[in-house]
Amino acid sequence: MNTCSVNDKSLRFSRAIYGLMTVIAFFIHNEWLLLATVILMALGTFSLRLNIFYELHYQFEEIILKKHLPPIQKESGELSFVSGMTATLLLIGYLLIHFKIHADIAWIYILVVALLIFLACFVGLCLATMMYILFKKMLKK
C-alpha cells in the first residue's frame, strides 16, 4: 500500500474542471474537447504530478497565496484507479460518438459521467473509489 500526500482542495478543483470540460463538450457537442478531457485525465493516471489542473491549483495555493493546507493521505493506487476509470468511461463515450454508434445516447451517457464527476467533486461520493475499495477487498480474500 503506497500512500501519498494529497491536497484535497486541489483534487476537488481538478475534478471540477474535468467535469466542467465534459459538460461544455456535451452542450456544444464537441467530441474533440471530450477527447482532450480524456487525454488530460489519462495523464493523471500515471502520476498525480501529471494531473495538470491539480498541479496548477496546488502551485497557486502554495506559491502565490502562501497557503499551506494540511495534506491528506491517499493511496496512490486509488488515485490512479479513479483517474483511469473516469478516463476510460469518457473514452467509451468518445468512441461511440466518433464512430457514430448511437451518438445521441452516447452524449447522454457522457452527461451522466459528468454528473458522477461532479458528485465526487462537490459531495465527496466517488463511485470509482468505492469500486477500488470493493476490488481491493475481493482480492484480499
C-alpha positions, 0 to 999 in steps of 0.5 A: 500500500503506497500512500501519498500526500494529497491536497484535497482542495486541489483534487476537488478543483481538478475534478471540477474542471474535468467535469466542467470540460465534459459538460461544455463538450456535451452542450456544444457537442464537441467530441474533440474537447471530450477527447482532450478531457480524456487525454488530460485525465489519462495523464493523471493516471500515471502520476498525480504530478501529471494531473495538470489542473491539480498541479496548477491549483496546488502551485497557486495555493502554495506559491502565490497565496502562501497557503499551506493546507494540511495534506491528506493521505491517499493511496496512490493506487486509488488515485490512479484507479479513479483517474483511469476509470473516469478516463476510460468511461469518457473514452467509451463515450468518445468512441461511440460518438466518433464512430457514430454508434448511437451518438445521441445516447452516447452524449447522454451517457457522457452527461451522466459521467459528468454528473458522477464527476461532479458528485465526487467533486462537490459531495465527496461520493466517488463511485470509482473509489468505492469500486477500488475499495470493493476490488481491493477487498475481493482480492484480499480474500 
